[in-house]
Amino acid sequence: MADADLPAPEDPADALAAVAALRRLADHLEDTAVERAMRAGWGWPQVADALGITRQAVHKKHAKRLIAAGVELRRR
């Protein structure tokens, strides 16, 4: 997508606030999708492949939160 196709606020503070809000939204969407996948019986490798990251990275980012939420995690 070309820069001209993206609406951007003139004020840098507004543009950066929009970026931060999008990151928070993306993190929330990822958390929700990972939890749903794990509750559906997916393993770490499947989730990692779907996100385009390593199994170790997805485990490090989500394992504690999922355990705290009572999600039963598969080893493989």
Contacts in CASP RR format, 6 or more apart in sequence:
PFRMAT RR
TARGET T0000
AUTHOR 0000-0000-0000
METHOD contacts of the structure
MODEL  1
MADADLPAPEDPADALAAVAALRRLADHLEDTAVERAMRAGWGWPQVADA
LGITRQAVHKKHAKRLIAAGVELRRR
8 15 0 8 1.000
9 15 0 8 1.000
9 18 0 8 1.000
30 51 0 8 1.000
31 62 0 8 1.000
31 65 0 8 1.000
34 47 0 8 1.000
34 51 0 8 1.000
34 58 0 8 1.000
34 62 0 8 1.000
34 66 0 8 1.000
35 62 0 8 1.000
35 65 0 8 1.000
35 66 0 8 1.000
35 69 0 8 1.000
35 71 0 8 1.000
37 43 0 8 1.000
37 46 0 8 1.000
37 47 0 8 1.000
37 50 0 8 1.000
38 47 0 8 1.000
38 62 0 8 1.000
38 66 0 8 1.000
38 71 0 8 1.000
38 73 0 8 1.000
38 74 0 8 1.000
39 71 0 8 1.000
41 74 0 8 1.000
42 74 0 8 1.000
43 73 0 8 1.000
43 74 0 8 1.000
43 76 0 8 1.000
44 55 0 8 1.000
44 58 0 8 1.000
44 59 0 8 1.000
44 73 0 8 1.000
44 74 0 8 1.000
44 76 0 8 1.000
45 55 0 8 1.000
45 76 0 8 1.000
47 58 0 8 1.000
47 62 0 8 1.000
48 54 0 8 1.000
48 55 0 8 1.000
48 57 0 8 1.000
48 58 0 8 1.000
51 58 0 8 1.000
63 73 0 8 1.000
66 73 0 8 1.000
67 73 0 8 1.000
END
